[in-house]
Amino acid sequence: MNRPKILLLSPFFHPENISTGKYNTVLAQALARAGAEVEVLASHPFYPAWKPLHSDARLDGVSIIRGGAWIRYPSIIILRRLVFEAWYALYVWWNVRKRRLNPDVVIAVFPPVLFFSVGHLFSDGCRKIGIVHDFQSILGLAGGNVVSRLMRYLVRKMESHAFQRCHRLVLLSQSMARVAQTEYGIAERCTQVAYPFVTLINQREVSQNLVSMFAEECQHVVYSGALGTKQNPLALFEFFRVAAARLPGVRFHIFSDGPVFEKICRMYSDNAAPIVALHKLVPDPDLPELYARSSVQVIPQAQGTSDACLPSKLPNILAAGCAVFAICEQGSELSEIVTKCAGVAVSEWDVEILVTRLAELLTRVKREDSRARQARVSRLLEAEFSVDTLLRTVLDASDQAPDQNRWGIGVAQASNL
């Protein structure tokens, strides 16, 4: 039996422990467990600080080829994106040619998109699957000036070319699939929705590394993750600052890194007794403890971004039994999922409304423990947020037996973390 050769293309990979990096890592491990030969062309870890750190980290069953340790990303966002797109495109082209890579399946994770929108690197017999985490022409290039409009146009063209080159395009939500079909012209038969999957490592007992940050007598409201345009970071910080002053017995925390987080830290440095605690991101093994000690995890979305992404950390938060407070557009997919799971979704960035609704959720949280919340969402997570859906797409099981494919390997046990 021949093992399928799978090439995963994305700069984000292990040991990055948030967002796309964690998603790609778990996907690659699941494919390796399913019996595939997995190779990854990745950057040295750099996100969300945008500062590459050399890494020799390895994963069993996965071959990792790294580059970009020498890259210095500019502070100006547009220039940073240009450098990001250009170096990774050249890196992919060089390695595919130099190493004569000839995979059975290529998985291209977007963004970036330039590496897949120009040139024909792979044979016609190679199956090409794109996974879209967000649409950069919607999320990353706000503004009405000439430069912003030009950049949006160019990025939209690159995204369209990259998407059109894929045999199958995987989207993280139904609303993203509609955008791909209506705005990028992707045929419905070529799109598939696969919600982000649980990447949290199962632990019987959480660690004790974060005890000093979380006073037991208080409730704790937490945002953890990258801070960029789509999180509306300055408005999020203002909401936390006002809420902290008005809700006694509640502590507010932001765990992040990167240019925006550093800006917030500088803004806040003159306050001798800060009421919003600012922390660096916790290591991956401490994530279960972070969620266990959080009364509420906040998921913020800027207005106009709901159709462009679905936060990949959502299933992890739900699986941990933590209550969710989402700031997102009314009727959005995130709003519907959070409401179904007995969380709170608020559609306005109005501080008064946000504080009032948060107080209501915190009152409910006191009456229900995490085990009850875990039990309530377990069926939803198993049915809708499983990596198995994506594995079957990659291994071409759609026209074969449910757990088999043209290579004759199974996926039933591959998703176990």
C-alpha positions as CSV (number, residue, x, y, z in Angstrom):
1,M,0.0,0.0,0.0
2,N,1.4,3.4,-1.0
3,R,1.3,6.1,1.6
4,P,0.0,9.4,0.2
5,K,2.5,12.2,0.0
6,I,1.0,15.4,1.4
7,L,2.7,18.8,1.2
8,L,1.3,21.4,3.6
9,L,2.1,25.0,2.6
10,S,1.8,27.7,5.3
11,P,4.3,29.9,7.2
12,F,2.4,29.2,10.4
13,F,3.4,26.0,12.2
14,H,4.6,24.3,15.4
15,P,5.8,25.6,17.9
16,E,3.4,28.6,17.3
17,N,0.6,27.8,19.7
18,I,-2.3,30.1,18.6
19,S,-4.5,30.6,15.6
20,T,-3.4,29.1,12.2
21,G,-0.1,27.8,13.6
22,K,-1.9,25.5,16.1
23,Y,-4.6,24.5,13.5
24,N,-1.9,23.5,11.0
25,T,0.0,21.5,13.6
26,V,-3.0,19.5,14.7
27,L,-4.0,18.9,11.1
28,A,-0.5,17.6,10.1
29,Q,-0.3,15.3,13.1
30,A,-3.8,13.9,12.3
31,L,-2.8,13.2,8.7
32,A,0.4,11.5,9.9
33,R,-1.5,9.3,12.3
34,A,-3.9,8.4,9.4
35,G,-0.8,7.0,7.6
36,A,0.2,9.9,5.2
37,E,3.7,11.1,4.6
38,V,3.5,14.8,5.6
39,E,5.9,17.5,4.7
40,V,5.5,21.2,5.7
41,L,7.1,24.3,4.2
42,A,6.9,26.7,7.1
43,S,8.5,29.8,8.6
44,H,10.4,29.8,11.8
45,P,7.9,30.9,14.5
46,F,7.1,34.6,14.3
47,Y,3.4,35.2,15.1
48,P,1.9,37.2,16.6
49,A,5.0,39.2,17.5
50,W,6.1,39.4,13.8
51,K,9.7,38.6,15.1
52,P,11.1,35.3,13.8
53,L,12.7,33.1,16.4
54,H,14.9,30.2,15.1
55,S,13.4,26.8,16.0
56,D,14.5,23.2,15.5
57,A,11.3,21.9,17.0
58,R,10.2,18.6,15.4
59,L,7.0,16.5,15.3
60,D,6.8,12.7,15.0
61,G,5.7,11.7,11.6
62,V,6.0,15.2,10.1
63,S,8.9,16.6,8.1
64,I,9.3,20.3,8.7
65,I,11.3,22.6,6.4
66,R,11.7,26.0,7.8
67,G,12.9,29.4,6.5
68,G,12.5,33.1,7.1
69,A,14.6,33.4,10.3
70,W,16.4,36.3,8.7
71,I,13.2,38.3,7.8
72,R,12.6,41.6,9.5
73,Y,9.0,42.7,9.2
74,P,8.3,46.4,8.9
75,S,6.1,48.1,11.5
76,I,3.9,49.7,8.8
77,I,1.0,47.1,8.2
78,I,0.9,47.4,4.4
79,L,4.6,47.0,4.1
80,R,4.6,44.1,6.5
81,R,2.0,42.3,4.5
82,L,4.0,42.9,1.3
83,V,7.2,41.4,2.8
84,F,5.2,38.5,4.3
85,E,3.6,37.6,0.9
86,A,6.7,38.1,-1.2
87,W,9.3,36.1,0.9
88,Y,7.0,33.1,1.4
89,A,6.1,33.0,-2.2
90,L,9.7,32.9,-3.2
91,Y,10.5,30.4,-0.5
92,V,7.8,28.0,-1.7
93,W,8.9,28.3,-5.3
94,W,12.6,27.8,-4.5
95,N,12.0,24.7,-2.3
96,V,9.5,23.0,-4.6
97,R,11.9,23.4,-7.5
98,K,15.1,22.7,-5.6
99,R,13.8,19.6,-3.7
100,R,11.7,18.5,-6.7
101,L,8.7,18.0,-4.5
102,N,6.0,15.9,-6.2
103,P,3.2,15.3,-3.7
104,D,-0.1,13.5,-4.2
105,V,-1.9,16.3,-2.3
106,V,-1.0,19.9,-1.7
107,I,-2.8,21.7,1.2
108,A,-2.5,25.5,0.8
109,V,-3.5,27.4,3.9
110,F,-4.6,31.0,3.2
111,P,-3.5,33.7,3.9
112,P,-0.9,34.3,2.6
113,V,-2.0,33.8,-1.0
114,L,0.7,35.0,-3.4
115,F,2.6,31.7,-3.2
116,F,-0.4,29.9,-4.8
117,S,-1.7,32.6,-7.1
118,V,1.2,32.8,-9.5
119,G,3.0,30.0,-11.5
120,H,2.2,26.3,-11.8
121,L,4.5,24.4,-9.5
122,F,2.7,21.1,-9.3
123,S,1.7,18.4,-11.8
124,D,-1.9,18.1,-13.1
125,G,-2.2,14.8,-11.2
126,C,-1.6,16.6,-7.9
127,R,-4.8,17.3,-5.9
128,K,-4.8,20.8,-4.6
129,I,-6.9,21.8,-1.5
130,G,-7.1,25.3,-0.2
131,I,-8.1,26.1,3.4
132,V,-9.2,29.7,3.9
133,H,-8.8,31.1,7.4
134,D,-9.9,34.6,6.4
135,F,-10.3,37.0,3.5
136,Q,-7.5,39.6,3.7
137,S,-9.2,41.9,1.1
138,I,-12.1,42.2,3.7
139,L,-10.2,42.1,6.9
140,G,-6.7,43.5,6.5
141,L,-7.0,46.6,4.3
142,A,-9.5,49.1,5.7
143,G,-9.6,52.7,4.6
144,G,-11.0,54.7,1.7
145,N,-7.8,56.4,0.4
146,V,-6.4,55.6,-3.0
147,V,-3.6,53.3,-1.7
148,S,-6.0,51.2,0.5
149,R,-8.4,50.8,-2.4
150,L,-5.6,49.8,-4.8
151,M,-4.3,47.3,-2.3
152,R,-7.7,45.8,-1.7
153,Y,-8.1,45.4,-5.5
154,L,-4.7,43.7,-5.8
155,V,-5.2,41.4,-2.8
156,R,-8.7,40.4,-4.1
157,K,-7.1,39.5,-7.5
158,M,-4.4,37.4,-5.8
159,E,-7.0,35.7,-3.5
160,S,-9.2,34.9,-6.5
161,H,-6.3,33.4,-8.5
162,A,-5.2,31.3,-5.6
163,F,-8.7,30.0,-4.9
164,Q,-9.4,29.2,-8.5
165,R,-6.3,27.0,-8.6
166,C,-7.7,24.6,-6.0
167,H,-9.7,21.5,-6.8
168,R,-11.5,22.0,-3.4
169,L,-11.7,25.1,-1.3
170,V,-12.4,24.5,2.5
171,L,-14.0,27.4,4.4
172,L,-14.3,27.7,8.2
173,S,-18.0,28.8,8.1
174,Q,-21.1,28.8,5.9
175,S,-20.9,32.6,5.6
176,M,-17.3,32.3,4.3
177,A,-18.5,29.7,1.8
178,R,-21.1,32.1,0.5
179,V,-18.5,34.9,0.1
180,A,-16.3,32.5,-1.8
181,Q,-19.1,31.6,-4.1
182,T,-20.7,35.0,-4.7
183,E,-17.6,37.3,-4.6
184,Y,-14.9,35.1,-5.8
185,G,-16.9,33.0,-8.3
186,I,-16.0,29.6,-6.8
187,A,-18.5,26.9,-7.8
188,E,-20.6,25.6,-5.0
189,R,-19.5,22.0,-5.8
190,C,-15.9,23.0,-5.2
191,T,-16.5,24.5,-1.7
192,Q,-16.8,22.7,1.6
193,V,-17.4,24.0,5.1
194,A,-15.3,22.5,7.9
195,Y,-15.6,24.3,11.2
196,P,-12.4,24.8,13.1
197,F,-11.7,21.8,15.3
198,V,-10.7,21.3,18.9
199,T,-6.9,21.6,19.2
200,L,-6.8,21.7,23.0
201,I,-4.8,18.8,24.5
202,N,-6.9,16.7,26.9
203,Q,-5.6,16.9,30.5
204,R,-7.1,15.2,33.5
205,E,-5.7,17.8,35.8
206,V,-4.8,21.4,34.9
207,S,-1.4,22.8,35.8
208,Q,-0.7,25.3,38.6
209,N,1.5,27.7,36.6
210,L,-1.0,30.5,36.5
211,V,-2.2,30.5,40.1
212,S,-0.6,33.8,40.9
213,M,-2.5,35.6,38.1
214,F,-6.0,34.5,39.2
215,A,-7.3,35.2,42.7
216,E,-9.7,32.5,43.7
217,E,-12.2,34.9,45.3
218,C,-12.7,36.8,42.0
219,Q,-14.3,36.1,38.7
220,H,-12.0,36.5,35.7
221,V,-12.8,37.9,32.2
222,V,-10.1,37.1,29.7
223,Y,-9.1,37.8,26.1
224,S,-6.3,35.6,24.9
225,G,-4.9,35.6,21.4
226,A,-3.5,37.9,18.7
227,L,-4.6,41.5,18.5
228,G,-5.2,42.9,15.0
229,T,-7.7,44.9,13.0
230,K,-10.4,42.1,13.2
231,Q,-10.4,42.2,17.0
232,N,-11.0,45.9,17.2
233,P,-8.3,46.0,19.9
234,L,-8.5,49.6,21.2
235,A,-12.2,49.4,21.6
236,L,-11.8,46.0,23.4
237,F,-9.3,47.5,25.8
238,E,-11.6,50.5,26.5
239,F,-14.5,48.1,27.2
240,F,-12.3,46.1,29.7
241,R,-11.1,49.3,31.4
242,V,-14.6,50.6,31.9
243,A,-16.0,47.3,33.0
244,A,-13.2,46.7,35.5
245,A,-14.0,50.0,37.2
246,R,-17.7,49.2,37.4
247,L,-17.8,45.5,38.3
248,P,-16.3,44.8,41.8
249,G,-15.0,41.4,42.3
250,V,-14.2,40.9,38.6
251,R,-10.7,40.9,37.2
252,F,-9.9,41.6,33.6
253,H,-7.0,40.1,31.6
254,I,-5.5,40.4,28.2
255,F,-3.0,37.7,27.1
256,S,-1.3,38.7,23.8
257,D,1.8,39.8,21.9
258,G,2.7,41.7,18.9
259,P,2.8,45.4,17.8
260,V,-0.8,46.3,18.9
261,F,-0.4,44.7,22.3
262,E,2.9,46.5,22.8
263,K,1.1,49.8,21.9
264,I,-1.5,49.1,24.5
265,C,1.2,48.3,27.1
266,R,2.9,51.6,26.4
267,M,-0.4,53.5,26.7
268,Y,-1.0,51.8,30.0
269,S,2.5,52.0,31.5
270,D,1.9,55.3,33.4
271,N,-0.9,53.8,35.4
272,A,0.6,52.8,38.8
273,A,-2.3,50.5,39.7
274,P,-3.6,49.1,36.4
275,I,-7.1,47.6,36.5
276,V,-6.7,45.5,33.4
277,A,-3.9,42.9,33.7
278,L,-1.7,42.7,30.6
279,H,0.2,39.4,30.1
280,K,2.2,37.7,27.4
281,L,0.7,34.6,25.8
282,V,0.8,31.5,27.9
283,P,2.8,28.4,26.7
284,D,0.7,25.8,24.9
285,P,0.6,23.3,27.9
286,D,-0.9,26.1,30.1
287,L,-3.9,26.8,27.8
288,P,-6.1,24.3,29.6
289,E,-5.3,26.0,32.9
290,L,-6.0,29.4,31.4
291,Y,-9.4,28.4,30.2
292,A,-10.2,26.6,33.5
293,R,-9.4,29.7,35.5
294,S,-11.4,32.0,33.2
295,S,-14.9,32.7,34.2
296,V,-15.6,34.2,30.7
297,Q,-13.5,34.2,27.5
298,V,-14.2,37.2,25.2
299,I,-14.2,36.8,21.4
300,P,-14.3,40.3,19.7
301,Q,-15.0,41.0,16.1
302,A,-14.8,44.4,14.4
303,Q,-17.9,45.5,12.5
304,G,-18.0,44.2,8.9
305,T,-15.7,41.2,9.5
306,S,-18.2,38.4,10.4
307,D,-18.4,36.9,6.9
308,A,-14.6,36.9,6.5
309,C,-13.6,34.6,9.4
310,L,-14.7,32.3,12.2
311,P,-12.3,32.3,15.2
312,S,-10.4,29.0,15.3
313,K,-10.2,29.1,19.1
314,L,-14.0,29.0,19.6
315,P,-14.2,25.1,19.8
316,N,-11.3,25.1,22.3
317,I,-13.1,27.5,24.6
318,L,-16.3,25.6,24.4
319,A,-14.5,22.2,25.0
320,A,-12.9,23.6,28.1
321,G,-16.4,24.5,29.6
322,C,-15.7,28.2,29.6
323,A,-18.5,30.7,29.0
324,V,-18.2,32.8,25.9
325,F,-18.9,36.5,25.5
326,A,-18.8,37.4,21.8
327,I,-18.9,40.9,20.3
328,C,-20.1,40.3,16.7
329,E,-22.7,41.2,14.1
330,Q,-26.3,40.2,14.7
331,G,-27.3,37.1,12.8
332,S,-23.6,36.1,12.2
333,E,-22.6,32.5,12.4
334,L,-20.5,33.3,15.5
335,S,-23.5,34.9,17.1
336,E,-25.7,31.8,16.4
337,I,-23.1,29.3,17.7
338,V,-22.4,31.2,20.9
339,T,-26.1,31.7,21.6
340,K,-26.8,28.0,21.0
341,C,-24.1,27.2,23.6
342,A,-25.7,29.5,26.2
343,G,-23.1,32.3,25.9
344,V,-23.8,35.9,25.1
345,A,-23.4,37.6,21.8
346,V,-23.6,41.4,21.6
347,S,-23.9,43.2,18.2
348,E,-22.8,46.7,19.2
349,W,-19.5,48.1,20.4
350,D,-21.4,50.3,22.9
351,V,-19.6,50.2,26.3
352,E,-22.7,50.6,28.3
353,I,-24.5,47.7,26.6
354,L,-21.4,45.6,26.8
355,V,-20.9,46.1,30.5
356,T,-24.6,45.3,31.2
357,R,-24.7,42.1,29.2
358,L,-21.3,41.0,30.6
359,A,-22.6,41.4,34.1
360,E,-25.7,39.3,33.2
361,L,-23.4,36.5,31.9
362,L,-21.2,36.6,35.0
363,T,-24.2,36.2,37.2
364,R,-25.3,33.1,35.2
365,V,-21.7,31.7,35.3
366,K,-21.8,31.6,39.1
367,R,-24.8,29.2,39.0
368,E,-23.2,26.6,36.6
369,D,-19.9,24.9,36.7
370,S,-17.7,24.1,33.8
371,R,-18.6,20.4,33.7
372,A,-22.2,21.3,33.0
373,R,-21.2,23.6,30.2
374,Q,-18.9,20.9,28.7
375,A,-21.8,18.4,28.8
376,R,-24.1,20.8,27.1
377,V,-21.8,21.4,24.1
378,S,-20.2,18.0,23.7
379,R,-22.5,16.7,21.0
380,L,-22.2,19.9,19.0
381,L,-18.4,19.8,19.1
382,E,-18.3,16.1,18.1
383,A,-20.7,16.6,15.2
384,E,-19.6,20.0,13.9
385,F,-16.1,20.8,15.1
386,S,-14.2,17.6,14.4
387,V,-11.0,17.3,12.3
388,D,-12.4,14.2,10.7
389,T,-14.4,16.2,8.2
390,L,-11.2,17.9,7.0
391,L,-9.2,14.6,6.9
392,R,-11.8,13.0,4.7
393,T,-11.6,15.9,2.3
394,V,-7.8,15.8,2.1
395,L,-7.7,12.0,1.8
396,D,-10.4,12.0,-0.9
397,A,-12.9,9.9,0.9
398,S,-16.0,11.6,-0.6
399,D,-16.5,9.0,-3.3
400,Q,-15.2,6.0,-1.3
401,A,-16.3,4.2,1.8
402,P,-16.9,6.5,4.8
403,D,-13.5,5.8,6.5
404,Q,-11.4,4.8,3.5
405,N,-10.0,6.4,0.4
406,R,-8.0,5.6,-2.7
407,W,-4.9,4.9,-0.6
408,G,-6.8,2.5,1.7
409,I,-6.0,4.2,4.9
410,G,-8.4,5.1,7.7
411,V,-9.2,8.3,9.5
412,A,-11.3,7.1,12.4
413,Q,-8.6,7.4,15.0
414,A,-6.5,10.1,13.4
415,S,-8.2,13.0,15.3
416,N,-7.3,11.8,18.8
417,L,-5.3,14.5,20.5
